[in-house]
Amino acid sequence: MSTVLLRQVPVSSPVHNLWAGTKMIAAFLISVLLMVWPTWPVLGAMVVFLLAIGLLARLPLGTLPRLPWWFWALLGAGALINLPVGGAAVLRYTQVLIFGLILVAASFLIAWTTPMGEIAPALAKLGAPLRKLKIPVDEWAVVVALTLRGLPLLLEEIRVLRAARKLRPKDRLLDRASDSPIIDILTAAMAVATRRATELGEAITARGGTGQLTARPSAPGRRDAVALSLVVLVCAGSVLLDVLL
């Protein structure tokens, strides 16, 4: 699952060719709409729209993460907890759940269709007006970009550590009683993350510092204006549909 969780899927599509900032603005508009107008018609319209974007991006079915059984069990448990309150509470829980899944899906679509090297320049360009307020926009953009780049690596390291730990022999009962798998894995993951951060920092310094990560030229084009116009029309159309219904 972690292999494509926050990494670009190497296929060619109109969505991949869009500027990274355009996709982030589109996700922001969708999130604002859902926070202001979280009705069922709007939620349904956003689900259909994201499915259409996924088909347009030509993402293979293997891109979708395979969630573990306990994730679905927790969702079912949440519905059962709200069930004694009444059917309205269950519907509200489902509404909030769909709202969260839409935001997560929009974020994943950005990661699956955007090279990680384009995230920092796009964030720096979008936050350029904040530089007048003495806000370290470039540094924040670099932090976000490096976090997105490093998270899949950390998840992969945790998976390897878990697999290696299962192979460790456990002969004595005392060792089993004093064993703490979560603490062991977290400690090893922190050590690996610290080592990777040190190596990454040295590599960035050797290549001219963090300024090189945001210095890559990137700007929206005509297709980005068309894409944003389409997003605005879909958002407005979903609100109009809810009003008419």
Phi and psi in degrees as a GROMACS rama.xvg file:
@    title "Ramachandran Plot"
@    xaxis  label "Phi"
@    yaxis  label "Psi"
@TYPE xy
-71.6846  -13.5269  SER-2
-68.094  -28.1874  THR-3
-125.583  13.8981  VAL-4
-61.7052  -47.6687  LEU-5
-131.422  38.6219  LEU-6
-126.534  153.864  ARG-7
-70.7583  137.486  GLN-8
-88.2198  118.078  VAL-9
-75.9831  76.1525  PRO-10
-129.655  162.65  VAL-11
-102.787  126.762  SER-12
-158.415  162.799  SER-13
-61.0248  -30.5939  PRO-14
-69.1706  -38.549  VAL-15
-63.85  -30.7996  HIS-16
-81.1955  -6.21593  ASN-17
-74.1325  154.855  LEU-18
-66.2947  143.223  TRP-19
-60.6993  -37.2564  ALA-20
-63.8174  -32.5516  GLY-21
-63.4252  -42.5651  THR-22
-66.6837  -38.0557  LYS-23
-68.4199  -38.5457  MET-24
-64.6041  -40.6361  ILE-25
-62.3923  -44.3205  ALA-26
-63.4358  -36.7293  ALA-27
-65.6095  -42.8702  PHE-28
-62.5546  -41.343  LEU-29
-64.4394  -43.2596  ILE-30
-64.4865  -40.4598  SER-31
-64.3611  -42.4794  VAL-32
-60.5186  -43.632  LEU-33
-70.3669  -30.1414  LEU-34
-72.5213  -34.3984  MET-35
-85.955  -34.7927  VAL-36
-135.477  66.1506  TRP-37
-86.559  55.424  PRO-38
-92.5748  167.013  THR-39
-63.2794  -43.7408  TRP-40
-60.5478  -38.9886  PRO-41
-68.1296  -42.0906  VAL-42
-61.7861  -43.5198  LEU-43
-63.6452  -40.0705  GLY-44
-64.5016  -38.8111  ALA-45
-69.3327  -36.1041  MET-46
-63.3917  -46.312  VAL-47
-62.9608  -40.2067  VAL-48
-64.9811  -42.484  PHE-49
-68.4719  -35.8195  LEU-50
-63.3142  -39.9485  LEU-51
-65.0912  -39.0833  ALA-52
-64.4569  -40.3947  ILE-53
-62.3595  -40.6046  GLY-54
-67.3457  -39.131  LEU-55
-66.8214  -31.4998  LEU-56
-77.3562  -7.22827  ALA-57
58.6957  41.2768  ARG-58
-79.25  130.785  LEU-59
-69.9797  158.685  PRO-60
-63.3418  -27.7606  LEU-61
-67.5936  -10.9912  GLY-62
-69.4812  -32.6813  THR-63
-63.1329  132.736  LEU-64
-68.5495  142.393  PRO-65
-93.2289  100.307  ARG-66
-75.9601  144.361  LEU-67
-71.1104  164.992  PRO-68
-64.0449  -34.1043  TRP-69
-67.7266  -23.2643  TRP-70
-64.7257  -47.3342  PHE-71
-68.7661  -31.8775  TRP-72
-65.27  -38.9864  ALA-73
-65.2572  -39.2348  LEU-74
-63.5819  -41.7729  LEU-75
-65.5893  -37.3864  GLY-76
-64.2952  -37.6456  ALA-77
-62.5024  -39.0028  GLY-78
-66.7754  -38.5736  ALA-79
-67.0204  -34.3996  LEU-80
-64.6011  -37.4258  ILE-81
-82.3742  -12.9602  ASN-82
-62.002  -43.649  LEU-83
-61.6626  -24.4239  PRO-84
-70.6646  -33.6153  VAL-85
140.78  168.788  GLY-86
-65.5201  -31.0621  GLY-87
-64.6812  -36.0877  ALA-88
-67.4891  -38.8151  ALA-89
-65.7288  -41.402  VAL-90
-63.9048  -40.5986  LEU-91
-65.4477  -39.4032  ARG-92
-62.3171  -44.0502  TYR-93
-63.1534  -38.5403  THR-94
-63.2756  -45.3153  GLN-95
-65.2891  -38.0111  VAL-96
-63.5106  -45.969  LEU-97
-64.0462  -38.7764  ILE-98
-57.1823  -46.9546  PHE-99
-66.1261  -40.4288  GLY-100
-65.5711  -34.4103  LEU-101
-64.5977  -43.6366  ILE-102
-64.955  -40.6472  LEU-103
-65.4293  -41.7411  VAL-104
-63.7716  -40.2533  ALA-105
-63.1849  -39.0179  ALA-106
-66.1372  -42.0203  SER-107
-64.6393  -37.3871  PHE-108
-62.1133  -37.2528  LEU-109
-63.9269  -44.9358  ILE-110
-66.8035  -38.2115  ALA-111
-74.3293  -20.0145  TRP-112
-115.843  8.26604  THR-113
-131.962  127.26  THR-114
-62.8139  140.197  PRO-115
-61.9554  -26.5777  MET-116
-68.8363  -15.0116  GLY-117
-94.7748  -7.96123  GLU-118
-69.5473  -49.9388  ILE-119
-62.9507  -47.2761  ALA-120
-60.3495  -37.774  PRO-121
-67.377  -42.7389  ALA-122
-64.0174  -39.8017  LEU-123
-64.2478  -38.4981  ALA-124
-71.1707  -40.038  LYS-125
-66.909  -33.3825  LEU-126
-92.7585  10.9855  GLY-127
-56.7359  -39.4429  ALA-128
-61.7829  -23.2204  PRO-129
-74.8892  -13.8847  LEU-130
-63.891  -26.8263  ARG-131
-65.4322  -22.2519  LYS-132
-93.3626  12.9609  LEU-133
63.9787  31.1073  LYS-134
-91.084  131.484  ILE-135
-73.4585  75.7603  PRO-136
-64.3962  -45.457  VAL-137
-61.3333  -42.1879  ASP-138
-65.087  -41.0907  GLU-139
-64.7255  -40.2321  TRP-140
-63.026  -40.1002  ALA-141
-65.5719  -40.965  VAL-142
-61.9195  -45.4229  VAL-143
-63.4805  -44.1325  VAL-144
-64.4618  -43.4003  ALA-145
-68.6071  -33.1039  LEU-146
-65.4351  -44.9724  THR-147
-64.8942  -34.0617  LEU-148
-74.8263  -35.2782  ARG-149
-85.7232  -22.1306  GLY-150
-62.1585  -46.0061  LEU-151
-60.686  -35.9415  PRO-152
-65.2042  -40.1468  LEU-153
-65.9424  -40.9916  LEU-154
-63.1992  -38.5513  LEU-155
-66.8587  -39.283  GLU-156
-63.187  -41.4645  GLU-157
-63.4238  -39.1871  ILE-158
-62.8668  -41.9577  ARG-159
-66.3918  -40.5312  VAL-160
-64.1482  -39.6365  LEU-161
-64.317  -42.4736  ARG-162
-64.9458  -40.4669  ALA-163
-67.7939  -35.4553  ALA-164
-68.5594  -34.0889  ARG-165
-66.0447  -25.6114  LYS-166
-83.3945  -8.27057  LEU-167
-73.4603  129.269  ARG-168
-68.876  144.704  PRO-169
-131.446  92.7225  LYS-170
-90.6527  -41.6623  ASP-171
-92.8101  142.942  ARG-172
-65.2382  -32.7577  LEU-173
-64.716  -38.0182  LEU-174
-64.0209  -38.8661  ASP-175
-67.3147  -37.4851  ARG-176
-68.8262  -37.2189  ALA-177
-90.2117  3.66894  SER-178
-77.8709  138.371  ASP-179
-133.817  95.5315  SER-180
-63.5318  -39.1045  PRO-181
-64.9047  -45.8263  ILE-182
-64.3347  -41.3984  ILE-183
-62.7003  -46.228  ASP-184
-67.8718  -41.9415  ILE-185
-64.8393  -39.9661  LEU-186
-64.0837  -45.7168  THR-187
-64.8412  -38.7945  ALA-188
-65.2846  -38.8001  ALA-189
-64.6445  -39.9409  MET-190
-64.91  -42.8319  ALA-191
-65.6572  -41.7813  VAL-192
-64.2796  -38.7774  ALA-193
-64.8056  -41.3811  THR-194
-65.6751  -43.2348  ARG-195
-65.4336  -37.4278  ARG-196
-64.7955  -39.6686  ALA-197
-63.9374  -45.4821  THR-198
-64.9382  -39.3263  GLU-199
-67.0809  -40.3197  LEU-200
-62.6332  -41.5533  GLY-201
-64.7425  -39.1869  GLU-202
-66.4901  -40.0421  ALA-203
-65.9621  -41.4867  ILE-204
-63.1837  -39.7621  THR-205
-67.0288  -22.0381  ALA-206
-100.854  13.7797  ARG-207
108.161  6.08348  GLY-208
93.74  178.73  GLY-209
-70.3532  -18.0942  THR-210
-62.2796  -26.0011  GLY-211
-70.5004  -23.1275  GLN-212
-73.5628  -26.2824  LEU-213
-105.936  -0.982245  THR-214
-85.2284  -5.60303  ALA-215
-66.6699  125.781  ARG-216
-68.345  129.899  PRO-217
-151.227  136.189  SER-218
-154.404  149.814  ALA-219
-72.4262  158.019  PRO-220
-126.222  -163.8  GLY-221
-66.3252  -39.2796  ARG-222
-65.3419  -30.3969  ARG-223
-68.7684  -38.6513  ASP-224
-63.4602  -40.3934  ALA-225
-64.2708  -41.9821  VAL-226
-64.6867  -43.9165  ALA-227
-65.8853  -37.1373  LEU-228
-62.7595  -39.0582  SER-229
-64.7617  -41.0011  LEU-230
-63.3993  -43.4469  VAL-231
-62.8869  -41.271  VAL-232
-64.4352  -40.5442  LEU-233
-65.5145  -42.5723  VAL-234
-62.3212  -46.151  CYS-235
-65.7726  -38.4565  ALA-236
-65.4918  -36.9085  GLY-237
-67.0802  -38.4976  SER-238
-65.8769  -42.3234  VAL-239
-63.3802  -38.2842  LEU-240
-62.8417  -41.1957  LEU-241
-66.0526  -37.9834  ASP-242
-66.7092  -41.0221  VAL-243
-69.9959  -32.0166  LEU-244
